[in-house]
Amino acid sequence: MRVELENGYVLHSRPYGDTSVILNCFTEHYGKIALIAKGVRNRKVKQRLYVQPFTPLLISWQGKSGLKTLVNVEVKGALRHLNDKRLYSAFYLNELLMRLLPDNDDHPEIFADYIQALEQLYGSFELEAVLRQFEFSLIQGLGYGVDFHYCIDGSEISTTGRYGYVHEAGFVEAPSSQEGAYSGAELQAIVQGDYGDANVRRAAKHLARTMLRPLLGSRPLSSRKLFKDMTVQGTFHD
């Protein structure tokens, strides 16, 4: 099989042999795929400049096996760069996709959400809002989303109520004293993408991590650890 000029991004790369790399790419219509890019570690090969994360590409490949061969790659648009926290946030998005997307399973809606998140990171959008919006849309796109408007028992979620989360099932009414419960107002703000309030941001971060934890398993996220390490060292600049 040969595929020509498919929209895609490089999520991760690793050396293969002396001059080649294996690219894990996220494509619009073929999902996450693995490609061998022969010779791109050679300084004379122009393609080595293109097979970088976060750059929109037109990718051509061929092969029937799980590991296919990169035939050609073109940059779709101008080369841009991310810095500091926005760069590491983008690495976090890539790691989520690497860990959670099944191979060779198309998810065009998640692909569109990924493009939107990258565009927001290149712009001036508030970081936490970008990350939370992508996390929740990814969870939804993978089939693990829940109803933010109604509880599991069918009762409507009220802005004045308190609610606990049941994994993959949804929300249940909770006593006002229950630790880790979310207010209905917070849940409403999350579903509307309104992260202007600090309490909403904290609730959204806690909820996203709670929903992602069973999907990611026990292995920690490398990007999250690196982000913390760089923050502690004072590497990031405002």
C-alpha positions as CSV (number, residue, x, y, z in Angstrom):
1,M,0.0,0.0,0.0
2,R,1.2,3.5,-0.8
3,V,-0.2,6.7,0.7
4,E,0.5,10.1,-0.8
5,L,0.6,13.5,0.9
6,E,-1.3,12.6,4.1
7,N,-1.7,15.4,6.7
8,G,0.3,14.4,9.7
9,Y,2.6,15.3,12.6
10,V,5.6,13.6,14.1
11,L,4.8,12.6,17.7
12,H,8.1,10.8,18.6
13,S,11.3,9.6,16.9
14,R,14.0,7.3,17.9
15,P,17.3,6.2,16.2
16,Y,17.3,3.1,14.0
17,G,20.6,1.7,12.7
18,D,23.4,4.1,11.9
19,T,21.5,6.8,9.9
20,S,17.8,6.1,10.1
21,V,15.0,6.9,12.6
22,I,11.7,5.4,13.4
23,L,8.9,8.0,13.4
24,N,5.7,7.7,15.3
25,C,3.3,9.9,13.4
26,F,-0.3,11.0,13.9
27,T,-2.1,11.3,10.6
28,E,-5.5,12.6,9.8
29,H,-7.0,9.5,8.2
30,Y,-4.7,6.6,9.3
31,G,-4.3,7.5,12.9
32,K,-1.0,6.7,14.7
33,I,1.5,5.0,12.4
34,A,5.2,3.9,12.7
35,L,7.5,4.8,9.8
36,I,11.1,4.1,9.1
37,A,12.8,7.2,7.7
38,K,16.0,5.9,6.0
39,G,19.1,8.0,6.1
40,V,17.6,11.1,7.7
41,R,20.3,11.4,10.3
42,N,22.7,12.1,7.6
43,R,23.6,15.8,7.7
44,K,23.2,16.1,3.9
45,V,19.6,14.9,3.9
46,K,17.2,17.9,3.9
47,Q,14.3,15.8,5.3
48,R,16.0,15.6,8.7
49,L,15.0,19.2,9.2
50,Y,11.4,18.4,8.6
51,V,10.8,15.3,10.7
52,Q,10.5,17.4,13.9
53,P,7.5,17.4,16.3
54,F,4.8,20.1,16.0
55,T,5.4,20.9,12.3
56,P,2.4,20.3,10.0
57,L,3.6,17.8,7.3
58,L,2.4,16.1,4.1
59,I,3.6,12.6,4.5
60,S,4.0,9.9,1.9
61,W,4.8,6.2,2.8
62,Q,4.5,2.7,1.6
63,G,4.4,-0.8,3.0
64,K,2.1,-3.5,4.4
65,S,3.7,-4.3,7.6
66,G,3.3,-2.5,11.0
67,L,6.5,-0.6,10.3
68,K,6.1,1.2,7.0
69,T,8.7,3.2,5.0
70,L,8.7,7.0,4.6
71,V,8.8,7.9,1.0
72,N,8.6,11.7,1.1
73,V,7.7,14.5,3.5
74,E,6.9,18.1,2.9
75,V,6.3,20.9,5.3
76,K,2.8,22.3,5.1
77,G,3.2,25.9,5.9
78,A,5.9,27.9,7.7
79,L,8.3,26.4,10.3
80,R,7.5,27.8,13.7
81,H,9.0,27.3,17.2
82,L,7.6,26.9,20.7
83,N,9.5,27.9,23.8
84,D,9.6,27.2,27.5
85,K,6.3,26.1,29.0
86,R,4.5,26.0,25.7
87,L,7.1,23.7,24.2
88,Y,6.9,21.2,27.1
89,S,3.1,21.5,27.0
90,A,3.2,20.4,23.4
91,F,5.4,17.5,24.3
92,Y,2.8,16.5,26.9
93,L,0.1,16.5,24.2
94,N,2.3,14.2,22.1
95,E,3.0,11.9,25.0
96,L,-0.7,11.6,25.7
97,L,-1.3,10.6,22.0
98,M,1.6,8.2,22.0
99,R,0.3,6.5,25.1
100,L,-3.5,6.5,24.5
101,L,-4.0,6.3,20.7
102,P,-4.4,2.8,19.3
103,D,-2.2,2.1,16.2
104,N,-3.6,2.4,12.8
105,D,-7.0,3.6,14.0
106,D,-8.2,6.8,12.4
107,H,-9.5,9.6,14.7
108,P,-10.0,12.7,12.5
109,E,-11.8,14.5,15.3
110,I,-8.9,14.1,17.7
111,F,-6.5,15.1,14.9
112,A,-8.5,18.4,14.5
113,D,-8.4,18.9,18.3
114,Y,-4.6,18.4,18.2
115,I,-4.2,21.0,15.5
116,Q,-6.3,23.5,17.4
117,A,-4.3,22.9,20.6
118,L,-1.0,23.5,18.8
119,E,-2.3,26.7,17.2
120,Q,-3.4,27.9,20.6
121,L,0.1,27.1,22.0
122,Y,1.7,29.0,19.2
123,G,-0.6,31.9,20.1
124,S,-1.3,33.6,23.4
125,F,-4.0,31.3,24.8
126,E,-3.8,30.6,28.5
127,L,-1.9,27.3,28.9
128,E,-4.1,25.5,31.4
129,A,-7.2,26.2,29.3
130,V,-5.5,24.7,26.2
131,L,-4.3,21.6,28.1
132,R,-7.6,21.0,29.9
133,Q,-9.6,21.5,26.7
134,F,-7.4,19.0,24.8
135,E,-7.5,16.4,27.7
136,F,-11.2,16.4,27.9
137,S,-11.7,16.3,24.1
138,L,-9.2,13.4,23.9
139,I,-11.0,11.5,26.6
140,Q,-14.3,12.1,24.7
141,G,-12.8,11.1,21.3
142,L,-11.4,7.8,22.7
143,G,-14.9,6.9,24.0
144,Y,-14.4,7.5,27.7
145,G,-16.3,10.7,28.0
146,V,-19.2,11.2,30.4
147,D,-22.2,13.4,30.7
148,F,-21.5,16.8,32.4
149,H,-25.2,17.7,32.4
150,Y,-26.8,14.7,34.1
151,C,-25.9,12.3,36.9
152,I,-25.7,8.6,36.4
153,D,-29.2,8.3,37.9
154,G,-30.6,10.7,35.4
155,S,-31.0,13.7,37.7
156,E,-29.8,17.0,36.3
157,I,-26.5,18.4,37.6
158,S,-27.3,21.7,39.5
159,T,-24.9,24.6,39.8
160,T,-25.6,24.6,43.5
161,G,-24.9,20.8,44.0
162,R,-21.8,18.8,44.8
163,Y,-20.8,15.7,42.7
164,G,-18.4,12.8,42.9
165,Y,-16.9,11.2,39.8
166,V,-17.3,7.5,39.0
167,H,-14.8,6.3,36.4
168,E,-16.2,5.8,32.9
169,A,-19.7,6.1,34.4
170,G,-20.2,9.8,35.2
171,F,-21.2,11.9,38.3
172,V,-23.2,11.1,41.4
173,E,-24.6,13.5,44.0
174,A,-22.2,13.9,46.9
175,P,-22.4,15.3,50.4
176,S,-21.1,18.9,50.7
177,S,-18.4,17.6,53.0
178,Q,-17.1,14.9,50.6
179,E,-13.4,15.5,49.8
180,G,-12.6,15.6,46.1
181,A,-16.2,16.4,45.1
182,Y,-16.9,19.0,42.4
183,S,-19.4,21.8,42.5
184,G,-22.0,21.8,39.7
185,A,-20.9,25.3,38.8
186,E,-17.3,24.0,38.2
187,L,-18.6,21.2,36.0
188,Q,-20.7,23.6,34.0
189,A,-17.7,25.9,33.5
190,I,-15.6,23.0,32.4
191,V,-18.1,21.8,29.8
192,Q,-18.3,25.4,28.5
193,G,-14.5,25.7,28.3
194,D,-14.6,28.6,30.8
195,Y,-11.4,28.4,32.8
196,G,-11.2,32.0,34.0
197,D,-11.8,31.1,37.7
198,A,-8.9,29.6,39.7
199,N,-11.3,27.2,41.4
200,V,-12.5,25.9,38.0
201,R,-8.9,25.5,36.8
202,R,-8.0,23.4,39.9
203,A,-11.1,21.3,39.6
204,A,-10.6,20.7,35.9
205,K,-7.0,19.7,36.4
206,H,-7.9,17.3,39.2
207,L,-10.8,15.8,37.2
208,A,-8.7,15.4,34.0
209,R,-6.0,13.6,35.9
210,T,-8.6,11.4,37.6
211,M,-10.1,10.4,34.3
212,L,-6.8,9.9,32.6
213,R,-5.1,7.9,35.4
214,P,-6.7,4.5,34.7
215,L,-6.1,5.0,30.9
216,L,-2.4,5.8,31.3
217,G,-1.6,3.1,33.8
218,S,1.1,3.3,36.5
219,R,4.0,4.4,34.3
220,P,4.5,8.1,34.9
221,L,4.5,10.6,32.1
222,S,8.0,11.7,31.1
223,S,6.9,15.1,29.9
224,R,5.2,15.9,33.2
225,K,8.3,15.0,35.2
226,L,10.5,17.0,32.9
227,F,8.1,20.0,33.2
228,K,8.3,19.8,37.0
229,D,12.1,19.5,37.0
230,M,12.5,22.5,34.7
231,T,10.1,24.6,36.8
232,V,12.0,23.7,40.0
233,Q,15.3,24.7,38.3
234,G,13.8,28.0,37.3
235,T,14.5,27.4,33.6
236,F,11.2,28.8,32.4
237,H,10.7,32.5,31.9
238,D,7.4,34.4,32.0
